[in-house]
Amino acid sequence: MAGYRDLPFPLAIVCLVLIRGYSPLPTTSQVIGTNSMSSTTPSGILSEASDDYSQEEEPTTTVTQSKVSPYGEIPKRCDYNPCVQGQICADLETSTDCLCPGFTSHNVAPDPPILKSATWNGSDVVIQWCAPHSHVTSYIVTVGGEERQTFGKERRSGGVGDMDHIAKVCVVAVNDAGDSEGSCLMYQPRDRNLPLKAGLIGGALAFLLLLLLAVLLWRHRRQRKQEASISMHVTSE
């Protein structure tokens, strides 16, 4: 260093520059310690580019298993009408290999049936109802809150006896789990003497009509006799 101090100042600067050229400064990539051909993940772990990054995952399909008949075909829906008497969907399903609508289990209380009508047929009050989509063992009919009749699970109508006053009629579905809510309507009795009254009025009108025809016929014959007697009197003169 003492030798550098004796040199002229410009020459000392040139020597320092030449000496510095033999020890190159580290590049940015060497300082950071990364490879320019690689990338850094957010966690600092190096990752290499993948050749199949553009490949999409194949969609997966879920196969649901349906009830299949012995012939390999999916059975059709049962021809079941809940309002038709004598139909039990479970029997149709067994005999024709069809599909019943969704019925609740036997250990669940049934849904209420649908009471459609309560009418007088001349000797009895007959009610009609539709079955619920539930397991049912019987139907109970109440009149005025009191049990009147019990019918089997295949029934959709039945007589409940004579009723000569306004009363609340209900039908309840029953199974092993309990009873459903009642489906009800008010029965309005009709005047049972109305047919007799109508017959009497009709008979009276018919009698009056016949009487009028008889009077008209009698007057017509009397007029003809009078005309005949007048013509004979004129001829004799």
C-alpha positions in Angstrom: 0.0 0.0 0.0 3.0 2.3 0.6 3.9 1.8 -3.1 0.4 3.0 -4.2 0.8 6.1 -2.2 4.0 7.1 -4.2 2.2 6.7 -7.6 0.4 9.5 -9.2 -3.3 9.6 -8.3 -4.7 8.8 -11.8 -2.4 5.8 -12.2 -3.4 4.4 -8.8 -7.1 4.5 -9.8 -6.3 2.6 -13.0 -4.4 -0.1 -11.0 -7.4 -0.5 -8.6 -9.8 -0.9 -11.5 -7.6 -3.6 -13.1 -7.3 -5.5 -9.9 -11.1 -5.3 -9.3 -11.7 -6.8 -12.8 -10.2 -10.2 -11.8 -12.8 -10.7 -9.0 -16.2 -10.3 -10.6 -19.1 -9.3 -8.5 -21.8 -11.9 -7.8 -24.8 -11.8 -10.0 -28.3 -11.3 -8.7 -29.2 -15.0 -9.0 -26.1 -16.0 -7.1 -26.9 -13.6 -4.3 -30.5 -14.8 -3.9 -29.4 -18.4 -4.3 -32.1 -19.4 -6.8 -32.0 -21.0 -10.2 -33.3 -18.9 -13.1 -34.8 -22.1 -14.7 -36.9 -23.0 -11.6 -39.7 -21.4 -9.8 -40.4 -21.0 -6.1 -43.7 -22.0 -4.5 -45.2 -19.8 -1.8 -43.7 -22.1 0.8 -40.2 -21.7 -0.6 -40.1 -25.3 -2.1 -38.8 -25.6 -5.6 -41.3 -27.1 -8.1 -40.7 -28.2 -11.7 -43.1 -27.6 -14.6 -45.3 -30.5 -15.4 -45.9 -31.6 -19.0 -49.5 -32.7 -18.5 -50.8 -29.6 -16.8 -53.3 -29.1 -19.7 -55.0 -32.4 -19.2 -58.4 -32.2 -17.5 -59.8 -34.7 -15.1 -62.3 -37.1 -16.5 -65.9 -36.6 -15.1 -67.1 -39.3 -12.8 -70.7 -40.7 -13.2 -72.9 -42.0 -10.4 -75.0 -45.0 -11.2 -78.2 -45.4 -9.3 -79.7 -48.8 -8.9 -83.4 -49.1 -9.8 -85.8 -51.9 -9.4 -85.5 -54.1 -12.4 -87.9 -56.8 -13.5 -86.7 -60.4 -14.2 -86.8 -59.4 -17.9 -84.2 -56.7 -17.4 -86.6 -53.8 -17.9 -87.6 -51.1 -15.4 -91.2 -51.8 -14.4 -93.9 -49.1 -15.1 -96.0 -47.4 -12.5 -98.9 -49.4 -11.1 -102.3 -48.7 -12.5 -103.5 -47.7 -9.0 -106.4 -45.4 -8.1 -106.7 -44.7 -4.4 -110.4 -43.9 -4.8 -111.3 -47.3 -6.5 -112.7 -49.9 -4.1 -111.0 -53.3 -4.0 -107.5 -52.0 -5.1 -104.5 -52.7 -3.0 -101.3 -51.4 -4.5 -99.1 -54.0 -2.8 -101.0 -56.8 -4.4 -100.8 -55.1 -7.8 -97.0 -54.7 -7.4 -96.6 -58.4 -6.5 -98.8 -59.7 -9.3 -97.8 -57.4 -12.2 -94.3 -56.4 -11.1 -95.1 -52.7 -11.2 -94.0 -49.8 -9.1 -96.4 -48.4 -6.4 -96.2 -44.7 -5.3 -94.3 -43.9 -2.2 -96.1 -45.4 0.7 -95.2 -44.8 4.4 -94.1 -47.8 6.4 -96.3 -49.9 8.7 -94.7 -48.4 11.8 -95.6 -44.9 10.8 -99.1 -43.5 11.5 -101.0 -43.2 8.2 -101.9 -39.9 6.5 -105.6 -39.0 6.6 -107.9 -40.4 3.9 -110.0 -38.0 1.8 -113.7 -38.1 2.5 -115.5 -37.3 -0.8 -119.3 -37.5 0.0 -122.0 -38.6 2.3 -125.4 -39.2 0.6 -128.7 -40.8 1.3 -129.5 -43.6 -1.1 -133.1 -44.2 0.0 -132.4 -46.6 2.8 -129.0 -45.7 4.2 -126.4 -43.0 4.3 -123.4 -44.0 2.1 -120.0 -42.4 2.4 -117.2 -42.5 -0.1 -113.5 -41.8 0.5 -110.0 -42.1 -1.1 -107.1 -43.9 0.5 -103.9 -42.2 1.6 -100.5 -43.2 0.3 -99.8 -45.0 3.6 -99.9 -48.5 5.0 -103.5 -49.0 6.2 -105.1 -52.0 7.9 -108.7 -50.6 8.3 -110.9 -47.5 8.2 -113.1 -46.2 11.1 -116.2 -44.0 10.4 -117.5 -41.8 13.2 -120.8 -39.9 13.3 -121.1 -37.0 15.7 -117.8 -38.0 17.3 -119.0 -41.6 18.0 -117.7 -44.7 16.2 -120.3 -46.0 13.8 -118.6 -48.5 11.4 -115.3 -50.2 10.7 -114.3 -51.2 7.1 -111.4 -53.2 5.7 -108.3 -51.7 4.0 -109.7 -52.5 0.5 -113.0 -50.6 1.0 -113.5 -47.1 -0.3 -117.3 -46.7 0.5 -119.8 -48.0 3.0 -123.2 -47.5 4.6 -123.4 -45.9 8.1 -127.1 -46.3 8.8 -130.0 -43.9 9.0 -129.3 -40.3 9.8 -132.3 -37.9 10.1 -130.4 -34.8 11.5 -127.3 -32.7 10.6 -124.2 -34.5 11.8 -120.4 -34.4 11.4 -119.2 -37.5 9.6 -115.5 -38.5 9.7 -113.3 -41.3 8.3 -110.0 -42.3 9.9 -107.2 -44.6 8.6 -105.7 -47.1 11.0 -102.5 -49.2 11.1 -100.3 -50.8 13.8 -98.6 -47.4 14.6 -101.9 -45.6 15.3 -104.7 -43.6 13.8 -104.6 -40.8 11.3 -106.3 -37.5 11.6 -110.0 -37.6 10.5 -111.3 -36.4 7.2 -114.7 -34.9 7.9 -117.7 -33.2 6.3 -121.2 -32.1 7.5 -124.1 -34.4 6.5 -127.3 -32.4 5.5 -130.3 -34.7 5.5 -132.9 -34.1 2.8 -136.6 -33.9 3.2 -137.5 -37.6 2.7 -141.2 -36.7 2.2 -140.3 -34.7 -0.9 -140.7 -37.6 -3.4 -144.2 -38.3 -1.9 -145.2 -34.7 -2.1 -143.9 -34.5 -5.7 -146.0 -37.6 -6.6 -149.1 -36.1 -5.0 -148.7 -32.8 -6.8 -148.1 -34.6 -10.1 -151.1 -36.8 -9.7 -153.3 -33.8 -8.9 -152.1 -32.0 -12.0 -152.8 -35.0 -14.1 -156.3 -35.4 -12.7 -157.1 -31.7 -13.4 -155.8 -32.1 -17.0 -158.0 -35.1 -17.6 -161.0 -33.3 -16.1 -160.4 -30.4 -18.4 -160.2 -32.6 -21.4 -163.4 -34.4 -20.4 -165.2 -31.0 -20.1 -164.0 -29.9 -23.5 -165.1 -33.2 -25.1 -168.5 -33.0 -23.5 -169.0 -29.4 -24.7 -167.9 -30.3 -28.2 -170.4 -33.2 -28.3 -173.2 -31.0 -26.9 -172.5 -28.4 -29.5 -172.6 -30.9 -32.4 -176.0 -32.2 -31.1 -177.4 -28.7 -31.0 -176.2 -28.1 -34.6 -177.7 -31.4 -35.7 -181.1 -30.6 -34.1 -181.3 -27.2 -35.7 -180.5 -28.5 -39.1 -183.3 -31.2 -38.8 -185.8 -28.5 -37.7 -184.9 -26.3 -40.7 -185.3 -29.3 -43.1 -188.7 -30.3 -41.7 -190.0 -26.8 -42.3 
